[in-house]
Structure formats: C-alpha cells, structure tokens
Amino acid sequence: MTGRIEEADDDHGPDADFDPERLAVCAYWRCGVLFERRSANQRYCRKACRSRDAKWHRAQERRAARDAAKERRRTDRR
C-alpha cells in the first residue's frame, strides 16, 4: 500500500523525540497517511479516520445482513 506523507513544518529543526520505529500507515483504507504513533496500539492517524472506518464496517455488516435476508426470502418462495 502506498501512503501519502503529509507536509511537515521544518522550521523547528529535527525533533529529539522522533522514533522511526513508531512510523505507521493509517489503518483506514481510504486514508493511508504515514504518521508517528503515540502508543503501540494506535492504528489511525486521526479520530475522524477511526470513526469513518467504523462507519464503513457497520455499513458492510448491514449490507451482508440485507443480502442474507434477501437470499432467505428468495429460497423461502420455492
């Protein structure tokens, strides 16, 4: 997956706290931003990406349930 790198302000010079091991790509499939994680289990670059990803997963679950109900109705008619 190729992610985009957001532009950073280089006015302050190198960051002493920067750790390249903490770089990660946002888990939201539409985002893909490369960011530095604040904790080991941080998966999303922003709260908005986390909520959009959850919204997408809920929509997929609703779609699967709707398709399953449609299939049950179709097989019950036979």
Buried (B, 14 or more C-beta within 10 A) or exposed (E): EEBEEEEEEEEEEEEEEEEEEBEBBBBBEEBBBBBBBEEEEBBBBEEEBBEBBEEEEEEEEEEEEEEEEEEEEEEEEE
